[in-house]
């Protein structure tokens, strides 16, 4: 009997050690034993239209209207509808938006109509902040207090109910946070960028966030400076800063809109100042055309 008990205890101890060794501890992902990167803090990317084109390969729709210094002219949003990533119907939609801008008037977008922007449209926001937990991540944007939720180490459901920011699941691959998003709702002003590029229910976006040394990100920072103009009014950063930056590299695919997947980056630097609110619905009068914004309205009160 004593031998049997000693054998049973040794087996139980071995099982406990095995489970303890296999289970991830706080600060580690289930896919990697590397420490989870810390993306906390406020990050700024105060550049109009936002997306940084890739060094090579298919990239986002860019502005054909340019200032004298060669940087995109935000006062004229004329998207390159001849970009080979666009299928004919999508190219025609981008062209129609550009034709409106050529007249000197603006056109409705999610942000100027006070609607949620979806992904990747929301990436234009100047400020972003992450709150990381082992089982979920909250991503906060300044414009309209927009919030995304990412379920960690989870799978998309077999049937996804479309929502404004879609169903987002994430995991860590070493020092990289990978977020996979599907099921992005098609609203009345649905678009992927400031140029009116449309999307369908097949939209699929994969984001990869990493902390990089400034020198490793300098190529993307320089590409951004050549493409996008810097804005004021929130999201300022120290131009002499040379420490760690947060880089988002994302891939977009939608077989109904694009001929091929395409990529872009956004390189954030630590934000200066306080987190400021920017609430669209407080002013429904459109500044560019004297029209009222088509803000969301309820047919009956919520209370």
Secondary structure by P-SEA (a helix, b strand, c coil): caaaaaaaaaaaaaaaaaaaaacccccccccccccccccccbbbbccccbbbbccccccccccccccccccccccccccccccccccaaaaaaaaaaaaaaaacbbbbccccccccccccccccccbbbbbbcccbbbbbbcccbbbbbbbcccccccccccccccbbbbbbcccbbbbbbcccccccccccccccccccccbbbbbbbbbbccccaaaaaaaaaacbbbbccccccccccccbbbbbbbbbbbcccccccccbbbbbccccccbbbbbcccccccccccccccccccccccc
